[in-house]
């Protein structure tokens, strides 16, 4: 199955097929990743406690995304390995999310894709537990998070929407669903409805 065909599967099917691998391999990927982080990236990067997802901070969500992307990008440098990495990335970020295709194309053309974000105080609590949707995206019973992050490499800032989903064998996963600049219609009113 090609990466593009895999991306067409619903997220539950994608997690069933690759979720356990993601959970199992992330700690080792994090150890490798640490060797390549710049000092300013190392200051914000840590490995989130996967057993404590309901209590994650914005930084935990951002770090989890960065580690998952890095893991997807360091598969074997063969076409099969590149395809596997692109499939794996689809359980780190939703294939319909902004920038997904462009980022997935970096997998295999880069020794490891490193996108490290620093959480920025945003004036609202990003925890979306108890909500059923945000900006048209369904929020599962496991909740989600709206994080405001600054890309450490260049200072660009964006809002990143994560949705928490159940995976195989009782695992829980955080999936990047959408990215916002803050200027989208309805975004500011949606944020204003979040607890301060």
N, C-alpha and C positions, 0 to 999 in steps of 0.2 A: 504494500500500500504506500503510495507516495505521500509526502508531507501534506500536500494540498488536499488529498482525499482524507487523510487523518484529521485535518483541521475542520472538515465538514461534519465529522462526528459530533454528537452533543457532548458537553463537558463531562457528564457522568461517565460516558463510554471512554472518553480520553483518560479520565482519572483512573478508571478501572484497569485500563491497559498499561498505564505508565506511572500511576501515582506512587505505588510502593517503591519503585526504582528511585523516584525523586527523593522520597523521604530517606531511603537507605544511603544514597550516594552524596547527599548534601553535606554531611559533616566532613567527609574527606575532601570534597571540593572546596569547602571553606578553608581547610588547612593549606591547600595549595594556593588558593586565592590570596591569602594573607601575605605570601612571599612577594606578590606583584603589586600590592597596594602602595600608593604614595603615602608619605607621612600624614597629609591632611585627610586622606581617605581612611587611613588606619584609625584616626581619632574617632570616627563615627561608626565604623564597622564592627559589629559583634554578631554572634550567632544566636538568633532568637530561640527561646525555649519552646520547642514545638508542642510540648504538652500543656502549655499555658496560653494558647491562642486567645482565649477571651480577655486576657489581661495585657495583650500586646500594646505597645506604644506606637506612635507614628513611625519612630525610628526602626522599631522591630519590623513593621510591615515593609518599609523601604529596604532594609537590609535583606529580608527574606527574598524579595524580588531580585535584588542584585546578585545574591548567591545562586538563586535558581537560574538566572540568565547565564551566569558564568559557567555553571555546571553544564547547561545545554550547549554552550559554545566550545567546550573542551573535549568533545567526543573524539573518537578515532578520526584521523585526517584522511579518511576514505569517503567515497560517495555514500556508502551505507552509513558510516558514522555521522556524516554531515546531515543526512536525512533523519537519522535517529535524534540528533540534536535539535533539529527543526521541529520534530514531533514533540519532543520533551518540552520545548519552549512553549508549546500551546497549552500546557498545564501550569505554566508560570504566568502567562499573559493570554488573554482571550484573542483569538485570531482576528476578531473584528475591531480590536482596540487600535487607536491611532498609533502609527509607527510600527505595528507588529510586523508587517511584511518587510519593511526596510531593515528592521533589526534582525529578523530571521535570515535575511540575505547576508548579514555579516558573519553568521555561523559558518565556519569552514574557510572564511577568507581572513581570519584573524586568529592569533594564537590564544585568544580568550577575550570575550567581550566584557569590558568592565564599565558598568554604569553605577556609580556610587552617589547616593543622595543624602543630604543632611536635612533632617526634619526642621521646619521653621514654624515657630508659634504662629497660629493663624486666627486666634480670637474665638475659636469654637472647639468643642470636643468632637473629634473625628469619629468616635465610636458610633456605629450605625446599628448596634444591637437593639432589637425591638422595632425597627423600621421594616417595612415590607418592600420599599423601593426608594431609589434615589435617581433623579434625572432619567426616569424610564427604565432603569436597571433593577431587576428583582433582587431583593436581599433575602437570603435564606434564613432559616431559623438560627443558624450559627452566627449571623451578623455580618458585619463588614466594617470598613474604615475608610474615611476620606482623609488622606494625608497631604500636607502641603510640603513639598520638598524642593531643595535647591541642588541642582546637579553640581557636584563638587568640582568637576573639571572646568566648568565655564561660568558658573553662577546663575544659569538659567533656572527659573522657578516654574513649577507647575503643580496642579492638584492631581492626585492619583487616587482613583477609586478602586478599592480592593473588596472582593466578596469572598466570604469564607464558605467552603463547601466540604461535605463529607467525602472521604475517599475510601478505598478498600481497606479491610481489616481494621476499621475504626479510626483510621488516620483522618486528620483534618488538614485542609489546604486553603491557602489564600491565593486568589487569582486576580491579577490586574485586569479590571474590566474596562476602564476608560481613563482618559487624561483630559484635563481641562486647563485652559488659560485663565479662566475666571471671567471672561467676557462673553461666554455663550448665553443665549437667551434662556432665562429661567434659572441660571446657575446661582446668582446672588440671592434670589429669593429662597432657593432650596437650602443654601448655606445658612441664611438668616433663620430658618426654621430649626436648625440644629441647636442643641443646648450650648450655652456659652461657657 
